[in-house]
Amino acid sequence: MTKEELLLWGEKTVQLYNKIADERGRENTPAFYTQSDLNKIIGVNSVDILIAGINPGSGGTYQQMIENPNWGISSATGMTAEQLISGNFGRDPRYGNCTNWSRHHTWRYFMNLKRLFKDIEGPNILDDESGFVLTNATFFNTVKEKELNQSLLNATFPQTIDLVRIVKPKMIVWLSGRKAFNRLASISIDGFSFKYDKTRNPIMARIYMGTFNGIPCFGIPHPGAFLTTEERTLIAKFFSYVFNYKVLL
């Protein structure tokens, strides 16, 4: 994908999110951002994996986000396409003013996530930022997933579908698998097909399997959830099987 493609997607996306914020009032609209820096995948035809949660969980309103100088968002224009595709671009003065995303390898959540792919042959798939995208079903954030208004998810999900179309992942992994699959199954919009057999899921332990617009997708527990050593081992072995033998893909 090209920078121009990503910026075009970003422009349409921030226009939608800013329009929603204008209609609801910035002080009544959750802050929004995605996670990984999409500039890292420029020049890549297809990423190996797209990992998505339901939505970010840091909390706060869009107005508070704009008023926080660490994000650098103009109150006149709102978030820009360049800012959005830069991922979790807020800066932290405690760490040399670097972006939040640039420190993702230190996040406990991300370290736990990496361990679930530790048995794949070769380097860990999450070591190469050109090979994966980390994002959410909607970029509006709430502390708890249950606080997310379904109408906000429905209104913004088409832009997430477009992101999937652009980055062409070979597979999609949904965090908070059961809840994510339930949310996805509740969305009925043009251009979106989500299929999974409720009677046969989870396929093992807490692993779910389905398709997202024909792309194989798997649901797993959130990396921040309590998992036994046996459960983490099973998930790692499952992904080892999927990747090493290229099955289900």
C-alpha positions in Angstrom: 0.0 0.0 0.0 1.1 3.6 -0.6 1.2 6.6 1.7 -1.4 8.2 -0.6 -3.8 5.3 0.0 -3.4 5.5 3.7 -3.8 9.2 3.8 -7.0 9.0 1.7 -8.4 6.4 4.1 -7.2 8.6 7.0 -8.9 11.7 5.6 -12.2 10.0 5.2 -11.9 8.4 8.6 -11.1 11.6 10.6 -13.9 13.5 8.7 -16.3 10.9 9.9 -15.1 10.8 13.5 -14.9 14.6 13.6 -18.4 14.9 12.2 -19.7 12.6 14.9 -17.8 14.7 17.5 -19.3 17.9 16.1 -22.8 16.5 16.3 -22.5 15.1 19.8 -20.2 17.8 21.1 -16.5 17.1 21.7 -17.1 17.0 25.5 -19.6 14.2 25.0 -17.6 12.2 22.5 -14.9 9.7 23.5 -11.4 10.4 22.4 -10.2 8.3 19.4 -7.0 6.9 18.0 -5.8 3.7 16.5 -2.7 1.8 17.7 0.2 0.8 15.4 1.9 3.3 13.1 0.6 2.6 9.6 3.6 4.4 8.0 5.5 1.2 8.8 3.5 -0.8 6.3 4.0 1.6 3.3 5.3 -0.4 0.4 3.9 -3.7 1.7 1.3 -5.5 -0.5 -0.3 -7.5 2.3 0.4 -7.7 6.1 0.7 -11.1 7.7 -1.7 -10.4 10.5 -4.2 -7.7 11.7 -4.8 -7.8 15.4 -7.9 -5.9 16.7 -9.5 -5.2 20.0 -13.1 -3.9 20.3 -11.9 -0.4 21.2 -9.1 1.4 23.1 -9.6 1.5 26.8 -7.8 4.6 28.1 -10.9 6.7 28.6 -11.4 10.4 28.3 -13.3 12.7 25.9 -12.3 14.1 22.6 -12.3 17.6 24.1 -9.8 16.4 26.8 -7.7 14.8 24.1 -7.5 18.1 22.2 -6.7 20.1 25.3 -3.9 17.8 26.2 -0.8 19.3 24.5 0.9 15.8 24.3 -1.4 14.9 21.5 -0.9 18.1 19.5 -4.3 18.2 17.9 -5.6 21.5 16.6 -8.8 22.7 18.2 -9.7 24.4 14.9 -9.3 21.4 12.6 -9.5 18.4 14.9 -7.3 15.3 14.3 -5.7 15.1 10.9 -5.2 12.1 8.6 -1.5 12.3 9.1 -2.0 12.1 12.9 -4.5 9.2 12.6 -2.3 6.9 10.5 0.6 7.5 12.9 -1.3 5.3 15.4 -1.2 6.0 19.1 0.7 9.2 18.5 0.4 10.9 21.9 3.7 12.0 23.3 5.0 11.3 26.8 7.4 13.8 28.3 8.5 11.2 30.8 10.2 9.3 28.0 11.9 11.9 26.0 8.7 13.1 24.4 8.5 10.0 22.2 5.1 8.7 21.0 3.1 6.2 23.0 3.3 3.7 20.1 7.1 3.9 19.9 7.1 2.3 23.4 4.7 -0.4 22.6 7.4 -3.1 23.1 7.4 -2.2 26.8 3.7 -2.5 27.3 2.8 -5.6 29.5 -0.3 -6.1 27.3 1.9 -6.2 24.1 4.5 -8.5 25.8 1.8 -10.9 26.7 0.5 -10.8 23.2 3.9 -11.6 21.7 4.1 -14.7 23.9 1.1 -16.1 22.1 3.1 -16.2 18.9 6.4 -17.4 20.4 6.2 -20.9 18.8 6.0 -19.7 15.2 9.1 -20.7 13.2 11.5 -17.8 12.8 11.4 -14.4 14.4 8.3 -13.4 16.4 5.7 -12.1 13.9 5.2 -9.0 16.2 8.9 -8.0 16.0 8.4 -6.6 12.4 6.2 -3.6 12.3 5.9 -3.9 8.5 4.2 -7.3 8.9 1.3 -6.5 11.3 -1.4 -3.9 12.1 -2.7 -3.5 15.6 -6.0 -1.6 15.7 -9.6 -1.8 17.0 -13.1 -2.3 15.7 -13.8 1.3 16.5 -11.2 4.0 17.5 -13.6 5.6 20.1 -12.2 4.6 23.4 -13.9 3.8 26.7 -12.4 2.4 29.9 -14.7 -0.7 29.7 -15.9 -2.3 26.5 -19.5 -2.5 27.8 -19.5 1.4 27.9 -19.1 1.6 24.2 -22.3 2.8 22.5 -23.3 0.3 19.8 -24.4 3.2 17.6 -20.8 4.6 17.6 -19.5 1.2 16.7 -21.9 0.8 13.8 -21.3 4.3 12.5 -17.5 4.0 12.5 -17.0 0.3 11.6 -17.2 0.9 7.8 -13.8 2.7 8.1 -12.3 -0.3 9.9 -13.6 -2.5 7.1 -11.9 -0.2 4.6 -8.6 -0.4 6.6 -8.8 -4.2 6.4 -9.4 -4.0 2.6 -6.3 -1.7 2.2 -3.8 -3.7 4.3 -5.1 -7.1 3.0 -4.2 -9.2 6.1 -3.7 -13.0 5.6 -5.5 -13.5 8.9 -7.3 -11.4 11.6 -7.0 -12.0 15.3 -9.7 -10.5 17.6 -8.9 -9.9 21.2 -11.5 -10.5 23.9 -12.7 -13.2 21.5 -16.1 -14.1 22.8 -17.2 -10.5 23.3 -15.6 -9.4 20.0 -17.4 -12.2 18.0 -20.7 -11.2 19.7 -20.1 -7.6 18.7 -19.2 -8.5 15.1 -22.2 -10.7 14.8 -24.4 -7.8 15.8 -23.3 -5.6 13.0 -25.3 -5.6 9.8 -24.0 -3.2 7.2 -23.4 -3.3 3.4 -20.0 -4.7 2.5 -19.5 -6.7 5.6 -19.8 -10.4 6.1 -18.9 -12.1 9.4 -19.5 -15.8 9.7 -18.9 -18.3 12.5 -20.7 -21.4 13.7 -22.0 -20.7 17.2 -22.6 -24.4 17.9 -18.9 -25.2 17.2 -17.3 -22.3 18.9 -15.1 -22.0 20.8 -13.2 -24.5 18.7 -11.0 -25.3 21.7 -10.5 -23.8 25.1 -11.2 -20.1 24.6 -10.2 -19.9 20.9 -12.9 -18.9 18.4 -12.8 -19.2 14.6 -14.7 -17.5 11.8 -14.3 -15.4 8.7 -14.3 -11.7 8.2 -15.2 -10.8 4.6 -13.8 -14.2 3.7 -10.5 -13.7 5.7 -9.8 -16.3 8.4 -10.2 -14.7 11.8 -9.6 -16.0 15.3 -10.9 -14.8 18.6 -8.6 -15.2 21.7 -8.8 -13.8 25.2 -7.4 -10.3 25.7 -3.7 -10.4 26.7 -4.6 -8.6 29.9 -7.1 -11.3 30.9 -6.2 -13.9 33.5 -5.0 -17.0 31.7 -3.5 -20.2 33.2 -0.1 -21.3 31.9 -1.9 -24.2 30.2 -4.3 -21.8 28.3 -1.4 -19.6 27.1 0.5 -22.7 26.0 -2.5 -24.0 24.1 -3.0 -20.7 22.3 0.7 -20.5 21.4 0.6 -24.1 20.0 -2.5 -23.3 18.1 -0.9 -20.3 16.3 2.2 -22.4 15.7 0.1 -24.9 13.9 -1.7 -22.2 11.9 1.4 -20.4 10.8 4.0 -23.2 10.6 1.8 -25.5 8.5 -0.2 -22.7 6.8 -3.5 -24.4 7.7 -6.7 -22.5 8.0 -5.2 -19.6 5.9 
